[in-house]
Amino acid sequence: MPSVLVIGEALIDVVYSQGESVKNIPGGSPANTAVALSRLNTKTFMKARTSSDEFGILIREYLIKQNVDLKYSLTVDEPSSVIDALILPDGSAKYSANLKGAADYGWNSDELNQVLDSDIKIIQLGSLTSYIEPGGTNIEIWIQNLKNSNNFLLVFDPNIRHPLDGQEESLVKKRAKKLASIAHLVKASDEDLKWINPDKTIYETAAELINNGTKVVVMTLGSGGAVAVTENYQTKQISAQKIKVVDTIGAGDTFSAALITQLLEREIQHPDKIGQLSKTELEEILTNCAEAAAITCSREGANPPLRHEVSW
C-alpha cells in the first residue's frame, strides 16, 4: 500500500487556555500532520529527531499510540523543542519559544540520507524544521536530491512561524521560496503567502511559485475557505464550513493530511499527475479537506478526525 513520509519537528506545546490548567501536549505542525494522516487510515512514517529527555519520551509514546511509524526517526541528546501556546478568546493561538539547539533542527546529511521503503510515494516537509539551522540547509539539499530522483511527490507547507525560528527574516523568505520551487505541491495559508511577499496578492505569489517550478499551490483562507491554482493558472475556490471554532491548532495540518490522503486514494502519486487535476477534482478534494479541518477546529487542541468521522 502506498505510504507517506513526513519530516519535521515533533515538539511539546505548553498550552495556556483561559480558566483552564496548563497542558503539555505533543505537537508541531509536521507531527500533527503525521497523526492526522494516520487517523485517516494512511500509512505514515515520521522522520524526526526526538530528544532522549522526558518530553522526547512523551512525544514518541504519543506518535506510536497514534500508529505513526518511527522507523526513520532518531533519538538524540539535544533537548526537545518546547513552544508556549496562548489560546486567545477567538480560538486562535499566539506562540513563543526559544528553539536554539533543540533536537529537531540538527539534521546532518548522514541522518537524512537513509534508504526509504519503496512504498513511500509522497514526502511532506514544512514548518520550523525547514528554516532553523544547522539542519535547514541540509534538508534543502536532501529535498532537492529527492526531486532529482523523480521517485516522489513532494509536498511543502511553509507554515511560517517567524520570529519563532530565530533566523533572519530575509533568509526565511528566501528558503520558503526555494523549497516551494522544489516541491511539486505547495499547501500554504494566505498569511504565509502575504508574509513571504507583502507587496503582492496571494494570487500573484502563487503564480510566482508556479513560474519557479511548483505545479499546484493550494491556499487556505481561514473563514474564506480555500483555493487552488494549477500550473496552467486554473483556479478553483471553495467556501469554508460554518462551525463554532474552539481553537485552530492543527487545522492547517489536518487540511494537509486530507489533501495528501486523497491524492493517494486517487492514485495521484507521481509529479506528472499533480498538475493534471481538473476543476471538478480540485473542488471535491478541497471541500473534503475543509470538512476535515473544520472538525479539528470544532474541538480543543490538535485533535484531527478519524476516518469514520469524515463523509468522504
C-alpha positions in Angstrom: 0.0 0.0 0.0 1.4 3.5 -0.8 2.6 5.5 2.2 3.7 8.9 3.2 6.8 10.2 4.9 6.5 13.4 7.0 9.8 15.1 8.0 9.9 17.9 10.6 9.6 18.8 14.2 7.7 16.8 16.9 7.6 19.1 19.9 5.7 20.0 23.0 3.1 22.7 23.1 2.6 24.1 26.5 -1.0 25.3 26.1 -2.4 28.1 28.2 -6.2 28.5 28.0 -8.3 31.0 29.9 -9.7 29.5 33.0 -8.0 26.1 32.5 -4.9 24.4 33.8 -1.7 24.4 31.7 -1.3 21.4 29.5 1.8 19.8 27.9 0.6 18.5 24.5 2.7 16.7 21.9 2.5 18.7 18.7 4.4 20.6 16.0 3.0 21.0 12.5 4.7 18.0 10.9 3.8 15.7 13.8 0.2 16.9 13.7 0.1 16.2 10.0 1.5 12.7 10.6 -1.1 12.0 13.2 -3.9 13.4 11.0 -2.7 11.2 8.1 -2.6 8.1 10.3 -6.1 8.8 11.7 -7.4 9.0 8.1 -6.0 5.4 7.6 -3.0 6.5 5.6 0.2 4.5 6.3 2.5 7.2 7.7 6.2 7.4 8.6 7.6 10.3 10.7 11.2 11.3 10.2 12.0 13.3 13.3 14.9 14.0 15.6 13.4 13.4 19.1 15.2 14.0 22.4 16.1 11.5 25.0 14.6 13.8 27.6 11.2 13.3 29.3 9.4 15.4 26.7 11.0 13.3 24.0 9.7 10.1 25.6 6.3 11.6 25.8 6.4 12.6 22.1 7.5 9.1 20.9 4.9 7.4 23.0 2.2 9.7 21.6 3.2 9.1 18.0 3.4 5.4 18.4 0.0 5.3 20.1 -1.4 7.2 17.0 0.1 4.5 14.7 2.7 6.7 13.2 5.8 4.6 12.2 9.0 6.0 13.7 11.3 3.8 11.7 13.1 6.8 10.2 13.2 8.8 13.4 16.2 9.3 15.6 16.6 9.7 19.4 19.3 12.3 20.2 20.8 14.0 23.2 19.7 17.6 22.4 16.7 18.9 24.3 13.1 18.8 23.0 11.6 21.8 21.4 9.1 23.5 23.7 6.6 26.1 22.4 4.3 28.2 24.6 0.8 28.5 23.0 -1.6 31.0 24.4 -5.2 30.4 23.3 -6.9 33.8 22.6 -10.6 34.4 23.1 -11.3 33.9 19.4 -9.8 30.5 19.4 -6.6 31.5 17.6 -3.2 30.7 19.2 -0.2 33.0 20.0 3.1 31.3 20.2 6.5 32.0 21.8 9.7 29.9 22.2 13.5 29.7 22.2 14.4 26.8 19.9 18.1 27.3 19.5 20.0 24.0 19.9 16.8 21.8 20.1 16.8 18.3 18.8 14.5 18.9 15.9 16.9 21.2 14.0 20.2 19.4 13.9 19.8 17.2 10.8 23.0 16.3 9.0 23.4 14.6 5.6 24.1 11.1 7.1 20.9 11.2 9.1 18.9 12.4 6.1 20.2 10.0 3.5 18.5 6.9 4.7 17.3 4.4 2.1 13.5 4.7 2.1 10.9 2.0 1.6 9.7 1.6 -1.9 6.1 2.0 -0.9 6.7 5.7 0.2 5.2 7.8 -2.6 4.7 11.2 -1.0 7.0 13.2 1.2 5.8 16.2 3.2 8.0 18.9 4.6 7.2 22.0 6.4 7.3 24.5 9.3 10.2 25.3 11.6 12.4 22.4 10.5 12.6 24.0 7.1 14.3 27.1 8.3 16.2 26.6 11.5 20.0 25.9 11.2 22.1 23.9 11.1 19.6 21.4 9.8 17.7 23.7 7.4 20.4 23.9 4.8 21.0 20.1 4.8 17.2 19.4 4.4 17.1 21.8 1.4 19.9 19.7 -0.2 18.1 16.5 0.7 14.8 17.6 -0.8 16.5 18.8 -4.0 18.1 15.3 -4.3 14.7 13.7 -3.9 13.3 16.0 -6.6 16.1 14.9 -8.9 15.3 11.2 -8.3 11.8 11.8 -9.7 10.6 9.0 -7.4 8.4 11.0 -5.0 5.6 13.6 -5.0 7.0 16.4 -2.8 4.6 18.5 -0.7 5.7 21.7 1.1 3.8 23.6 3.8 5.7 26.8 4.6 3.8 27.2 7.9 6.0 30.2 8.8 6.3 31.0 12.5 8.8 33.8 12.3 10.3 35.1 14.6 10.0 31.8 16.5 12.5 30.3 14.1 15.2 32.6 15.3 16.6 33.2 11.8 17.0 36.3 9.8 13.7 37.3 8.1 15.2 37.7 4.6 16.7 34.2 4.8 13.5 32.6 5.9 11.7 34.2 3.0 14.4 33.0 0.6 14.3 29.5 2.0 10.5 29.3 1.8 10.6 30.3 -1.9 13.4 27.9 -2.6 11.6 24.9 -1.0 8.4 25.9 -2.8 10.2 25.8 -6.1 11.5 22.3 -5.4 8.1 20.9 -4.2 5.5 19.7 -6.7 2.6 20.8 -4.4 2.6 23.8 -2.0 -0.1 24.0 0.6 0.1 27.4 2.3 -2.1 29.7 4.3 -2.9 33.1 3.0 -1.0 34.5 5.9 2.1 32.6 4.8 1.9 34.0 1.3 1.3 37.5 2.5 4.3 37.3 4.7 6.6 35.9 2.0 5.5 38.7 -0.4 3.9 41.5 1.5 3.8 43.7 -1.7 1.9 41.1 -3.7 -1.5 39.5 -3.7 -1.7 35.8 -2.7 -2.6 35.0 -6.3 0.5 36.9 -7.6 2.6 34.9 -5.1 1.0 31.6 -6.2 1.8 32.5 -9.8 5.3 33.3 -8.9 5.8 29.9 -7.1 4.4 28.2 -10.2 6.7 30.1 -12.5 9.6 28.9 -10.3 8.7 25.2 -10.5 5.7 24.4 -8.4 2.9 22.5 -10.2 0.0 23.3 -7.8 -0.5 25.8 -5.0 -3.3 25.2 -2.5 -4.1 28.2 -0.3 -6.2 28.1 2.9 -8.1 31.3 3.6 -9.4 30.7 7.1 -13.1 31.5 7.2 -12.9 32.3 3.5 -12.3 28.6 2.6 -9.5 27.5 0.2 -8.4 28.0 -3.3 -6.1 26.0 -5.7 -4.0 27.4 -8.5 -2.6 24.9 -11.0 0.4 25.1 -13.3 -1.8 26.3 -16.2 -3.2 29.0 -13.8 -6.6 27.5 -13.5 -8.1 28.4 -10.1 -10.8 26.8 -8.0 -12.2 28.2 -4.7 -14.4 26.5 -2.2 -16.2 28.0 0.9 -15.4 27.1 4.5 -17.8 25.2 6.6 -19.6 27.2 9.2 -18.8 25.9 12.7 -18.2 27.1 16.2 -14.5 27.4 16.5 -13.0 26.1 19.7 -9.4 26.6 18.6 -7.4 26.5 15.3 -4.4 24.4 16.5 -3.8 21.7 13.9 -6.4 22.8 11.4 -3.9 23.5 8.7 -2.1 20.3 9.4 -5.4 18.4 9.1 -6.1 20.1 5.8 -2.7 18.9 4.5 -3.3 15.4 5.7 -6.7 15.2 4.0 -5.1 16.6 0.8 -2.4 14.0 0.8 -4.7 11.2 1.7 -7.0 12.0 -1.3 -4.1 12.2 -3.7 -3.0 8.7 -2.7 -6.6 7.4 -2.9 -6.9 8.9 -6.4 -3.5 7.4 -7.3 -2.0 10.8 -7.9 1.4 9.8 -6.7 3.7 11.0 -9.4 4.8 14.5 -10.1 3.5 14.4 -13.7 -0.1 13.7 -12.5 -0.5 16.5 -9.9 -0.8 19.3 -12.5 -3.5 17.4 -14.4 -6.2 17.7 -11.8 -9.5 19.1 -13.2 -11.5 21.8 -11.6 -14.1 19.3 -10.6 -11.5 17.1 -8.9 -10.0 20.1 -7.2 -13.4 21.2 -5.9 -14.1 17.7 -4.4 -10.6 17.5 -2.8 -10.7 21.0 -1.3 -14.2 20.5 0.0 -13.2 17.3 1.7 -10.1 19.0 3.2 -12.2 21.8 4.5 -14.6 19.3 6.2 -11.7 17.5 8.0 -10.1 20.8 9.1 -13.5 22.1 10.4 -13.8 19.0 12.6 -10.4 19.8 14.1 -11.4 23.5 14.7 -14.5 22.3 16.5 -12.6 20.7 19.3 -9.8 21.5 21.6 -6.1 21.1 20.5 -4.7 19.3 17.5 -7.4 16.6 17.6 -7.9 15.6 13.9 -10.8 13.4 12.8 -10.7 9.6 12.5 -11.6 8.3 9.1 -15.2 7.4 10.0 -15.8 11.0 11.2 -15.4 12.4 7.6 -18.0 11.9 4.9 -15.7 11.0 2.0 
